[in-house]
Amino acid sequence: MTTIKLRWAEDADQNLPLPSYESAGAAGADLRANLPGGAVTLAPGARALVSTGLHMAIPQGFEVQVRPRSGLALKHGITLINSPGTIDSDYRGVVGVILGNTGTEAFTVEHGARVAQMVVAPVVQAGFDLVDNLNATSRGAGGFGSTGVA
């Protein structure tokens, strides 16, 4: 098991639960909105940076991917604008999530609400080689939709 070290931000409500897996088979641990100053309301089409109130120390060789919660997306159109967002192992600032409202009604993010989920994943860094030619494949340069829908 990989351990993520956490520290509360100075202005955070430290009584909120830490990220947690809500079922035995969950891949993502829920992140909560840390809004001790009050709720945030997102109008349709709006976006906002919502603080979790947490700093993280992620081991080198790993990242934390931040993803939307499916229930919020289905029921209210709330998603993450840069999904999945990546938190790099060398970042030590407060973790925030960029929530966007794709729904048709305003949505209020309450203090302590579960707003996103984080997935811890291994990272492989690649080397890059500039070459004159690439090997051929059956797909070739076929882009978006080139493999069909059925």
Buried (B, 14 or more C-beta within 10 A) or exposed (E): EEEBEBEBBEEBBEEBEBBEEEEEEEEBBBBBBBBBEEEBEBEEEEBBEBBBBBBBEBEEEBBBBBBBBEEBBEEBBBBBBEBBBEBEBEBEEBBBBBBBBBBEEEBEBEBBBBBBBBBBEEEEEEEEEEEEEEEEEEEEEEEEEEEEEE
